[in-house]
Amino acid sequence: MIIYQVEVTVPADLVDQWIEYMTSHHIDDVVGTGMFIRSELHRLTDPIVEGHSVFRVRYTCESQDKLTRYRAEFAPALMADHTRIFGDRVVATRSVSERIWSTER
């Protein structure tokens, strides 16, 4: 499995609006591309970034090919929509990892 993670730093005055946008639109739109099988939204509680909240959105896909397709065909429009709403006040960085092992209880 491939994990596509987006770490997002959101100013305190935009947190509620950003969470609403992400949970009612953006995450569903990303998963709706058919390239991902799971999504998660986390808020970092440590370390604290003064005046901001930091979030991690994790999307799971079955293959690197699907992630590559997502990035080429779907990501530019979805990122543009996010930027249209939040501009450069919300900063995102992206990373990709391969899940080697996991357990859930």
N, C-alpha and C positions, 0 to 999 in steps of 0.2 A: 504494500500500500504506500501511496505517496501522500505526504501531508504538505499542503500549501498553506503557509501561515502568514497572516497580515497583522503586523503590530501597529497600532494606531494610537497616537497621542492626541487627546482631545482637550481643548481648553474647558475649564470648569463651567463657563457660561453656555457651552454648547452640548454638554453631556446628555441631558435629557432629550434634546432634539436629535442628536446623533444616534442614541440607543433606539429611539422610535423609528428613525429611518432605516437603521440596520435590521431591526427585528420585524418590521412590517413591509419592507421592500427589498433592500439590497441583498441580504443573505438568501432570501427566497429566489431572487433573480439569478444569483450565481448558481445555486443548486439546480434551478430550473433549466439551466443549459444542458443538463443531462451528463455533465462531465464529472460530477461529484456524487458520492453516495452518503456523505455525512457532513454536518457542519456543527461547530461549537463556538460560542462567544464567551470569553473570559475577561474579567477585569482584574488587573494586577493589584494586589494589596500590599506588596512589598517588592521593590522599594517604592516609596511615595515620591511623586514628582509634583513639586509645589505648583498649585494653580491649575493642574491638569489631572486627568485620569488617563491611564494607559490600558488599552484593551488588546487582546489577541483573538483574532478570528481564525479558526482552524477548519480547513476544508480537506476532506479525505477523498482521494480518487484512486481508482484501481490500477492506473498505469501512468508512466511518464508521457506516453503518447496522448492520453486524454488531457493531461495538464498542458502539454504543448499546444494542443488544439484549442483549449480554453483561452490560453494567453494570446493566441493569434487571432481567433475568430470572435471572442466574446469580451475579453477583458478591456480592450480600449474603450468601448462604448460604456461599459459599466463604470469604469474609472472616471470617464468624462462626466457622467451624471453625478457621481459623488463630488467631484471637483466643482461642478456647476453650483451645487448646493452649499458646500462648505469652504470652497476656495482653498487658499493655502494656509488657513488657520488650523486645519487638521492635517497632521503629518503621518504618512504611512510608509512602512518599510516591509518588504516581502522576503520570505525565505522558503526554501523547499527542503524537505527531509524525507527519508525513506524509513518507514516503520519496519524494524527488524523483529521486534517481539513486544507483546503486550498481554496484560491480564486484566480482567474486571471481576469484581466480586459484588 
